[in-house]
């Protein structure tokens, strides 16, 4: 007798969505880092390589961190976990007089 297909896990689906969003945002982070390096290199005639590396890492990692945190908040909101945190049981509400 054939077996039915297993129900897809919501955890695996959320992980796939997170990775897909982060792949796109890594491209945006690279573009932001390149733009930041270009702007810094336009400012002064004698730029050291250490300054350019620090600028690229700082801008790129900041964009990636912001994207990761916002993506986690978005996925948490869409999964329904936030609704459970705000739910209060009837016996803990107290009098409503």
C-alpha distances in whole Angstrom, upper triangle without the diagonal:
4,7,10,13,15,18,21,24,27,29,28,28,32,32,32,34,37,36,37,40,41,41,43,45,46,47,50,51,52,54,55,56,58,60,61,62,64,66,67,68,70,72,74,76,75,71,70,67,66,66,64,61,62,61,58,57,58,57,54,52,54,52,49,49,50,47,44,46,46,42,41,43,41,38,39,40,37,35,36,38,41,41,40,43,45,44,46,45,47,49,50,52,55,57,58,61
4,7,9,12,15,18,21,24,26,24,25,29,29,28,30,33,33,33,36,38,37,39,42,42,44,46,47,48,50,52,53,54,56,57,59,60,62,63,65,66,69,71,72,71,68,67,63,62,63,60,58,58,58,55,53,54,53,50,49,50,48,45,46,46,43,41,43,42,39,38,40,38,35,36,37,34,32,34,35,38,38,37,41,43,41,44,44,46,48,49,50,54,56,56,60
4,7,9,12,15,17,21,22,21,22,25,26,25,28,30,30,30,33,35,35,37,39,40,41,43,45,46,48,49,50,52,54,55,56,58,60,61,62,64,66,68,70,69,65,64,61,60,60,58,55,55,55,52,50,52,51,47,46,47,45,42,43,43,40,38,39,39,36,35,37,35,31,32,34,31,28,30,31,35,35,34,37,39,38,41,40,43,44,45,47,50,53,53,56
4,6,9,12,15,18,20,19,19,23,24,23,25,28,28,28,31,33,33,34,37,38,39,41,42,44,45,47,48,50,51,53,54,56,57,59,60,62,64,66,68,67,63,62,59,58,58,56,53,54,53,50,48,49,48,45,44,45,43,40,40,41,38,36,37,36,33,32,34,32,28,29,31,27,25,27,28,32,32,31,34,36,35,38,38,40,42,43,44,48,50,50,53
4,7,9,12,15,17,15,16,19,20,19,21,24,24,24,27,29,29,31,33,34,35,37,39,40,42,43,44,46,48,49,50,52,54,55,56,58,60,62,64,63,60,59,55,54,55,52,50,50,50,46,45,46,45,41,40,41,39,36,37,37,34,32,34,33,29,29,31,29,25,27,28,25,23,25,26,30,30,29,32,34,34,37,37,39,41,42,43,47,49,49,53
4,6,9,12,14,13,14,17,18,17,19,22,22,23,25,27,28,29,31,32,34,36,37,38,40,42,43,45,46,47,49,51,52,53,55,57,58,61,62,62,58,57,54,52,53,50,48,48,48,45,43,44,43,39,38,39,37,34,34,35,32,30,31,31,27,26,28,26,23,24,25,22,20,22,23,27,27,26,29,31,31,34,34,36,38,39,40,44,46,46,50
4,6,9,12,11,11,14,16,16,17,20,21,21,23,25,26,28,29,31,33,34,35,37,39,40,41,43,44,45,47,49,50,51,53,55,57,59,61,60,57,56,52,51,51,49,47,46,46,43,41,42,41,38,36,37,35,32,32,32,30,27,28,28,24,23,25,23,20,20,22,19,16,18,20,23,23,23,26,28,27,30,31,33,35,36,37,40,43,43,47
4,6,9,7,7,11,12,12,14,16,17,17,20,22,22,24,26,27,29,30,31,33,35,36,37,39,41,42,43,45,46,48,49,51,53,55,57,56,53,52,49,48,47,45,43,43,42,39,37,38,37,34,33,33,31,28,29,29,26,24,25,25,21,20,22,20,17,18,19,17,14,17,18,22,22,22,24,27,27,30,31,34,36,36,37,40,43,43,47
4,5,5,6,9,10,11,13,14,16,17,19,20,21,23,25,26,28,29,30,32,34,35,36,38,40,40,42,44,45,46,48,50,51,53,55,55,51,50,47,46,45,44,41,41,40,38,35,36,35,32,30,31,29,26,26,27,24,21,22,22,19,17,19,18,14,15,17,15,12,15,15,19,20,19,21,24,24,27,28,31,33,33,34,38,41,41,44
4,5,5,6,9,10,10,12,14,15,16,18,20,21,22,24,26,27,28,30,32,32,34,36,37,38,40,42,43,44,46,48,49,51,53,53,49,48,45,44,44,42,39,39,38,36,34,34,33,30,28,29,27,24,24,24,21,19,19,19,16,14,16,15,11,12,13,11,8,11,12,15,16,16,18,21,21,25,26,29,31,31,31,35,38,38,42
4,5,5,6,9,10,11,12,14,15,16,18,20,21,22,25,26,26,28,30,31,32,34,36,36,38,40,41,42,44,46,47,49,51,51,47,46,43,41,41,39,37,36,36,33,31,31,31,28,26,26,25,22,21,22,20,17,17,18,15,13,15,14,10,11,14,12,9,12,12,15,17,17,18,21,22,25,26,30,32,31,32,36,39,39,42
4,5,5,6,9,10,11,12,14,15,17,19,20,21,23,25,25,27,29,30,31,33,35,35,37,39,40,41,43,45,46,48,50,50,46,45,42,40,40,38,36,35,35,32,30,31,30,27,26,26,25,22,22,22,20,17,19,19,15,14,17,16,12,14,16,14,12,15,15,19,20,20,22,25,25,29,30,34,35,35,36,39,42,42,46
4,5,5,6,9,10,11,12,14,15,17,18,20,22,23,24,26,28,29,30,32,33,34,36,38,39,40,42,44,45,48,50,49,46,45,42,41,40,38,36,36,35,32,30,31,30,27,25,26,24,21,21,22,18,16,18,17,14,13,16,14,10,12,14,12,10,14,15,18,19,20,22,24,25,28,30,33,35,34,35,39,42,41,45
4,5,5,6,9,10,11,12,14,16,16,18,20,21,22,24,26,26,28,30,31,32,34,36,37,38,40,42,43,45,47,47,43,42,40,38,38,36,34,33,32,30,28,28,27,24,23,23,21,18,18,18,15,13,14,14,10,9,12,10,7,9,11,10,8,12,12,15,17,18,19,21,23,26,28,31,34,32,33,37,40,39,43
4,5,5,6,9,10,11,12,15,15,16,19,20,20,22,24,25,26,28,30,30,32,34,35,36,38,40,41,44,46,45,41,40,37,36,36,34,31,31,30,28,26,26,25,22,21,21,20,17,17,18,15,12,14,14,11,10,13,12,9,11,14,13,12,15,15,17,20,20,21,24,25,29,31,34,36,35,35,39,42,42,46
4,5,5,6,9,10,11,13,14,15,17,19,20,21,23,24,26,27,29,30,32,33,35,36,38,40,41,43,45,45,41,40,37,36,36,34,31,31,31,28,26,27,26,22,21,22,20,17,18,19,15,14,16,16,12,12,15,14,11,14,16,14,13,17,18,20,22,23,24,27,28,32,33,37,39,38,38,42,45,44,48
4,5,5,6,9,10,11,12,14,16,17,18,20,22,22,24,26,27,28,30,32,33,34,36,38,39,42,44,44,40,39,37,36,35,33,31,30,29,27,25,26,24,21,20,21,18,16,17,16,13,12,14,13,9,10,13,11,8,12,13,11,12,15,16,18,20,22,23,25,26,30,32,35,38,36,37,40,43,42,46
4,5,5,6,9,10,10,12,15,15,16,18,20,20,22,24,25,26,28,30,31,32,34,36,37,39,41,41,37,36,34,32,32,30,28,27,26,24,22,22,21,18,17,17,15,12,13,13,10,8,11,10,7,8,11,10,8,11,13,12,12,16,16,17,20,21,22,24,26,30,32,35,37,36,36,40,43,42,46
4,6,5,6,9,10,10,13,14,15,16,19,20,20,22,24,25,26,28,30,31,33,35,36,38,40,39,36,35,32,31,31,28,26,26,25,22,21,22,20,17,16,18,15,12,14,15,11,10,13,13,10,11,14,13,11,14,17,16,16,19,19,21,24,25,25,28,30,33,35,39,41,39,40,43,46,46,49
4,5,5,7,9,10,11,13,14,16,17,19,20,22,23,25,26,28,29,31,32,34,36,38,40,40,36,36,33,32,31,29,27,27,26,23,22,23,21,18,18,19,16,13,15,16,12,11,14,14,10,13,15,13,12,16,17,16,17,20,21,22,25,26,27,29,31,34,37,40,42,41,41,45,47,47,50
4,5,5,6,9,10,11,12,14,16,16,18,20,21,22,24,26,27,28,30,32,33,36,38,38,34,34,31,30,30,27,25,25,24,21,20,21,18,16,15,16,13,11,13,12,9,9,12,10,7,10,13,11,11,14,15,14,16,19,20,20,23,25,25,27,29,33,36,39,41,39,39,43,45,44,48
4,5,5,6,9,10,10,12,14,15,16,18,19,20,22,24,25,26,28,30,31,34,35,35,31,31,28,27,26,24,22,22,21,18,17,17,16,13,12,13,11,8,10,11,7,7,11,11,8,10,13,13,12,15,17,17,18,21,21,22,25,26,26,28,31,34,37,40,42,40,40,44,47,46,49
4,5,5,7,9,10,11,13,15,15,17,19,20,21,23,25,26,27,29,31,33,35,35,31,30,27,27,27,24,22,22,21,18,17,19,17,13,14,15,12,10,13,14,10,11,14,14,12,14,17,16,15,19,20,20,21,24,24,25,28,30,30,32,34,38,40,44,46,44,44,47,50,49,53
4,5,5,7,9,10,11,13,15,16,17,19,20,22,23,25,26,28,30,32,34,34,31,30,28,27,26,24,22,23,21,18,18,19,16,13,14,15,12,10,13,13,10,11,15,14,12,15,17,15,16,19,20,19,21,24,25,25,28,30,30,32,34,38,41,44,46,44,44,48,50,49,53
4,5,5,6,9,10,10,12,14,15,16,18,20,21,22,24,26,27,30,32,32,28,28,26,25,24,21,20,20,18,15,15,15,13,10,11,11,8,7,10,10,7,9,12,11,10,13,15,14,15,18,19,19,21,24,24,24,27,29,29,30,33,36,39,43,45,43,42,46,48,47,51
4,5,5,6,9,10,10,12,14,15,16,18,20,21,22,24,26,28,30,30,26,26,23,22,22,19,17,17,16,13,12,14,12,8,9,11,8,6,10,11,9,10,14,14,13,15,18,17,18,21,22,22,24,27,26,27,30,32,31,33,36,39,42,45,47,45,45,48,51,50,54
4,5,5,6,9,10,11,12,14,15,17,18,20,21,23,25,27,29,29,25,25,23,23,22,19,18,18,17,13,14,15,13,10,12,13,10,10,13,14,11,13,17,16,15,18,20,19,20,23,25,24,26,29,29,29,32,34,34,36,38,42,45,48,50,48,48,51,54,53,56
4,5,5,6,9,10,10,12,14,15,16,18,20,21,23,26,28,28,25,25,23,23,21,18,17,18,15,13,13,14,11,9,11,11,8,9,12,12,10,13,15,14,14,17,19,18,20,23,23,23,25,28,28,28,31,33,33,34,37,40,43,47,49,46,46,49,52,51,54
4,5,5,6,9,10,10,12,14,15,16,18,20,21,24,26,26,22,22,20,19,18,15,14,14,12,9,10,10,7,5,7,8,5,6,10,10,9,11,14,14,14,17,19,19,20,23,24,24,26,29,28,28,32,33,32,34,37,40,43,47,49,46,46,49,52,51,54
4,5,5,6,9,10,11,12,14,15,16,18,20,22,24,24,20,20,18,18,17,14,13,14,12,8,9,11,9,6,9,11,9,9,13,14,13,15,18,18,18,20,22,22,23,26,27,28,29,32,32,32,35,37,36,38,41,44,47,50,52,50,49,53,55,54,58
4,5,5,6,9,10,11,12,14,15,17,19,21,23,23,20,21,19,19,18,14,14,15,13,10,12,13,10,8,12,13,10,12,15,15,14,17,19,19,19,22,24,23,25,27,28,28,30,33,33,33,36,38,37,39,42,45,48,51,53,51,50,54,56,55,58
4,5,5,6,9,10,10,12,14,15,17,20,22,22,19,20,18,18,16,13,13,13,10,8,10,10,7,6,10,10,8,10,13,13,13,16,18,17,18,21,22,22,24,26,27,28,30,32,32,32,35,37,36,37,40,43,47,50,52,49,48,51,54,53,56
4,5,5,6,9,10,11,12,14,16,18,20,20,16,16,14,14,13,10,10,10,7,5,7,8,5,5,9,9,9,11,13,14,14,16,19,19,20,22,24,24,26,28,29,30,32,34,34,33,37,38,37,39,42,45,48,51,53,50,50,53,56,55,58
4,5,5,6,9,10,11,12,15,17,18,18,15,16,14,15,13,10,10,12,9,7,10,11,9,9,12,13,12,14,17,17,17,20,22,22,23,26,27,27,29,31,32,33,35,37,37,37,40,42,40,42,45,48,51,55,56,54,53,57,59,58,61
4,5,5,6,9,10,11,13,16,17,18,16,17,16,17,14,11,13,13,10,9,12,12,9,10,14,14,12,15,18,17,18,21,22,22,23,26,27,27,29,31,32,33,35,37,37,36,40,42,40,42,45,48,51,54,56,53,53,56,58,57,60
4,5,5,6,9,10,11,14,16,16,13,15,14,14,11,9,10,10,7,7,10,9,7,9,12,12,12,14,16,16,17,20,22,22,23,26,27,27,29,31,32,33,35,37,37,36,39,41,40,41,44,47,51,53,55,52,52,55,57,56,59
4,5,5,6,9,10,12,14,14,11,12,10,11,9,6,8,9,6,6,10,10,9,10,13,14,14,16,19,19,20,22,24,25,26,28,30,30,32,34,35,36,38,40,40,39,42,44,43,44,47,50,53,57,58,55,55,58,60,59,62
4,5,5,6,9,11,13,14,11,13,12,14,12,9,12,13,10,10,13,14,12,13,17,17,17,19,21,22,22,25,27,27,28,31,32,32,34,36,37,38,40,42,42,41,44,46,45,46,49,52,56,59,61,58,57,60,62,61,64
4,5,5,7,10,12,14,12,14,14,15,12,10,13,13,10,11,14,14,12,14,17,17,17,20,21,21,22,25,26,26,28,31,31,32,34,36,37,38,40,42,42,40,44,46,44,45,49,51,55,58,59,56,56,59,61,60,62
4,5,5,7,10,11,8,11,11,12,9,7,11,11,8,10,13,12,12,14,17,17,17,20,22,22,23,26,27,27,29,31,32,33,35,37,38,39,41,43,42,41,45,47,45,46,49,52,55,58,60,57,56,59,61,60,63
4,6,6,8,9,7,9,10,12,9,8,11,12,10,11,15,15,14,16,19,19,20,22,24,25,26,28,30,30,32,34,35,36,38,40,41,42,44,46,45,44,48,50,48,49,53,55,59,62,63,60,60,63,65,64,67
4,6,8,10,9,13,14,16,13,11,15,16,13,14,18,18,16,19,22,21,22,24,26,26,27,30,31,32,33,36,37,37,39,41,42,43,45,47,47,46,49,51,49,50,54,56,60,63,65,61,61,63,66,64,67
4,7,9,9,12,14,15,12,12,16,16,13,15,18,18,17,20,22,22,22,25,27,26,28,31,32,32,34,36,37,37,40,42,42,44,46,48,47,46,49,51,49,50,54,56,60,62,64,61,60,63,65,64,66
4,6,6,10,13,14,11,12,16,16,14,16,19,19,19,21,24,24,25,27,29,29,31,33,34,35,36,39,39,40,42,44,45,46,48,50,50,48,52,54,52,53,56,59,62,65,66,63,63,65,67,66,69
4,6,10,12,15,13,13,17,17,16,18,21,21,21,23,26,26,27,30,31,32,33,35,37,37,39,41,42,43,45,47,48,49,51,53,52,51,55,57,55,56,59,62,65,68,70,67,66,69,71,70,73
4,7,10,12,11,11,15,16,15,17,20,20,21,23,25,26,27,29,30,31,33,35,36,37,39,41,42,43,45,47,48,49,51,53,52,51,55,56,54,55,59,61,65,68,69,66,66,68,71,70,73
4,7,8,7,8,11,12,12,14,16,16,17,19,21,22,23,25,27,28,29,31,33,34,35,37,39,40,41,43,44,46,47,50,48,48,51,53,51,52,56,58,61,65,66,63,62,65,68,67,70
4,5,6,7,9,10,11,13,15,16,17,19,20,22,23,25,26,28,29,31,32,34,35,37,38,39,41,42,44,45,47,49,48,47,51,52,50,52,55,58,61,64,65,62,62,65,67,67,70
4,5,5,6,9,10,11,12,14,15,16,18,20,21,22,24,26,27,28,30,32,33,34,36,37,38,40,42,43,44,47,46,45,49,50,48,50,53,56,59,62,64,61,61,64,66,66,69
4,5,5,6,8,10,11,12,14,15,16,18,20,21,22,24,26,26,28,30,31,32,34,36,37,38,40,42,43,45,43,43,47,48,46,48,51,53,57,60,61,58,58,61,64,63,66
4,6,5,6,9,10,10,12,14,15,16,18,20,21,22,24,25,27,28,30,31,33,34,36,37,39,40,42,44,42,42,45,47,45,46,50,52,55,59,60,57,57,59,62,61,64
4,5,5,6,9,10,11,12,14,15,17,18,20,21,22,24,26,27,28,30,32,33,34,36,38,39,40,43,41,41,44,46,44,46,49,52,55,58,60,57,56,59,62,61,64
4,5,5,6,8,10,10,12,14,15,16,18,20,21,22,24,26,27,28,30,31,32,34,36,37,38,41,39,39,43,44,42,44,47,50,53,57,58,55,55,58,61,60,63
4,6,5,6,8,10,10,12,14,15,16,18,20,21,22,24,25,27,28,30,31,32,34,36,37,39,38,37,41,42,40,42,45,48,51,54,55,52,52,55,58,57,60
4,6,5,6,8,10,11,12,14,15,17,18,20,21,23,24,26,27,28,30,32,33,34,36,38,37,36,40,41,39,41,44,47,50,53,55,52,52,54,57,56,59
4,6,5,6,8,10,11,12,14,16,16,18,20,21,22,24,26,27,28,30,32,33,34,37,36,35,39,40,38,40,44,46,50,53,54,51,51,54,57,56,59
4,6,5,6,8,10,10,12,14,15,16,18,20,21,22,24,25,26,28,30,31,32,35,33,33,37,38,36,38,41,44,47,50,52,49,49,52,55,54,58
4,6,6,6,9,10,11,12,14,15,16,18,20,21,23,24,26,27,29,30,31,34,32,31,35,36,34,36,40,42,45,49,50,47,47,50,52,52,55
4,6,5,6,9,10,11,12,14,16,17,18,20,21,22,24,26,27,29,30,32,31,31,34,36,34,35,39,42,45,48,50,47,46,49,52,51,54
4,5,5,6,9,10,11,12,14,16,16,18,20,21,22,24,26,27,28,31,30,29,33,34,33,35,38,41,44,47,49,46,46,49,52,51,55
4,5,5,6,8,10,10,12,14,15,16,18,20,21,22,24,25,27,29,28,27,31,32,30,32,36,38,42,45,46,43,44,47,50,49,52
4,5,5,6,8,10,11,12,14,15,17,18,20,21,23,24,26,28,26,26,29,31,29,30,34,37,40,43,45,42,41,44,47,47,50
4,6,5,6,9,10,11,12,14,15,16,18,20,21,22,24,26,25,25,28,30,28,30,33,36,39,43,44,42,41,44,47,46,49
4,5,5,6,9,10,10,12,14,15,16,18,20,21,22,25,24,23,27,28,27,29,32,35,38,42,43,41,41,44,47,46,49
4,5,5,6,9,10,11,12,14,15,16,18,20,21,23,22,21,25,26,25,26,30,32,36,39,40,38,38,41,44,43,47
4,5,5,6,8,10,11,12,14,15,17,18,20,22,21,20,23,25,23,25,28,31,34,37,39,36,36,39,42,41,44
4,6,5,6,9,10,10,12,14,15,16,18,20,20,19,23,24,23,25,28,31,34,38,39,37,37,40,43,42,45
4,6,5,6,9,10,10,12,14,15,16,19,18,18,21,22,21,23,26,29,32,36,38,35,35,39,42,41,44
4,5,5,6,9,10,11,12,14,15,17,16,15,19,20,19,20,24,27,30,33,35,32,32,35,38,38,41
4,5,5,6,9,10,11,12,14,16,15,14,18,20,18,20,23,26,29,32,34,32,32,35,38,37,40
4,5,5,6,8,10,11,12,15,14,14,17,19,19,20,23,27,30,33,35,33,33,36,39,38,41
4,5,5,6,8,10,10,13,11,12,15,16,16,18,21,24,27,30,32,30,30,33,36,36,39
4,6,5,6,9,10,11,10,9,13,15,14,15,18,21,25,28,30,27,27,31,33,33,36
4,5,5,6,9,10,11,10,13,15,15,16,19,23,26,29,31,29,29,32,35,34,37
4,5,5,6,9,9,10,13,14,15,17,19,22,25,28,31,29,29,32,35,34,38
4,6,5,7,6,7,10,11,11,13,15,19,22,25,27,25,25,29,32,31,35
4,6,6,7,6,8,11,11,12,14,18,21,24,26,24,24,28,30,29,33
4,6,8,8,10,12,14,14,16,20,22,25,28,27,26,30,32,31,35
4,6,8,9,10,12,14,15,19,21,24,26,25,25,29,32,31,35
4,5,5,7,9,11,11,15,17,20,23,22,22,25,28,27,31
4,5,5,7,9,10,14,16,19,22,20,21,24,27,27,31
4,5,5,7,9,12,15,18,21,19,19,22,25,25,28
4,5,5,6,10,13,16,18,17,17,20,23,22,26
4,5,5,9,11,14,16,15,15,19,22,22,26
4,6,8,11,15,16,14,15,18,21,21,25
4,6,10,13,15,13,12,16,19,18,22
4,7,10,12,11,10,14,17,17,21
4,7,8,7,7,11,14,14,18
4,6,6,7,10,13,14,18
4,6,6,8,10,11,14
4,6,7,9,12,15
4,6,9,11,15
4,7,8,12
4,7,9
4,6
4
